[in-house]
Amino acid sequence: MEPILSTLSDKVRPEHTALVVVDVQNDFCADGGFFSDMGYDLSMIQPMVPRLNSFIARAREAKVPVIFVRAIYDAPYVSASWVEKRSRTRSGQKLCLSDTWGAEFYLVSPLPGEVVVTKHRYSAFAGTNLDLVLRSMGIKTLLISGVATNVCVESTARDGYQLDYYIVFMEDCAANTNEQLHETTLQNIGKYFGDISTIDDVQEAWKGLPK
């Protein structure tokens, strides 16, 4: 068995860490997007994104790869069970469709050469090449961020843990439309699937690293 990484500083060393940014897209975050049109509360999501954007910049400075994940829910990719579930929630079908404004990233932007993973289910690992990409990079630890905390972000964190990655869930770089559900996810992830951390915690661990 390989050595166990037991401290945050060991887990988030840049040479084996990636920042995963989940579903920061207009339909989930922007006024006039899907969540907004459904009447969901964006007061937690919209202030989070500038914090995340700042953290993305710090990750790049530390030479930590940033992996952007986007949801695309076009008709060829969805299943009968998906359609049935959404038919019970007033949500219709116009969510994160290809080549629409709603599917575009919201206030974050991959740089040339950064990996963008397109998913068609809640988890960024379900039916994608994310695991292959991460293993090819030698990644051991995932800094998990994005929207929404208790759905796609949590699903990605859970699957990452099941695939033997260390999970560091960034509580101030994830957000939801319901603060109680956000907090419940943090409790669950912290107890069973990984560490709960903050921008300040991780940046402190990166201090003094060679440039």
Phi, psi and omega in degrees: 000139180290160181303143180275133176268112189251344180249157178299319181301319178292319184295322188261019176302131188303330184293344179226025183238143172229145173264121180254120183252112190257120164057039174274080188233158184304320183297335180261340191237331192266150166301132182089357176274184184301308180301317180299314181294333177280354180085016180287153181278116180260010187290344175267326185287309188296321176289339180289323189298317175300324175297315179297319180299320176296320180291324175302316179298319178293322177298317178298319178299323180277003181064033173269124178299140176250122180252118179264131180244133178231144176269135171229122186240045175296157184306320182296343185260348185262155185253172177298321180294323177297311181297318180297316181297315183289336178292344180264005187234020180063010194270350179061206184234355187272074181227121175049057177272145181307142174062028174244158176302322183298331181275349181288154178295147181254108174060010170233154184208123175297142172278160176306131180093345177282146186283134172240121180255127177260127182240160180233011176223178183299312184282139177289350178266342187286109176071020180241178177262016185301314181299317178299316179300312183295315181293325177296331178275353183077028184280136175246332187236137177246123168273114189259130182213168171125207189224144346265148189311311190269001183241270186289325180289313178296318180300319178294317179297316180299312181293324176299316177298317179296336177267011171079023169273147167288134181251123172241105187270119186273099188295331180265005175239021173226152182205165186216174174270000183217114185295325180297317178294324175302310182294323179297319177298317179301317179297316183291315179297315181298329182278324191239338193234346182174202179254145171260127185221177180229167175305313182299319180300312184289319178297324176297320179293332180274352183298141175080003179287146177296142180282000000 
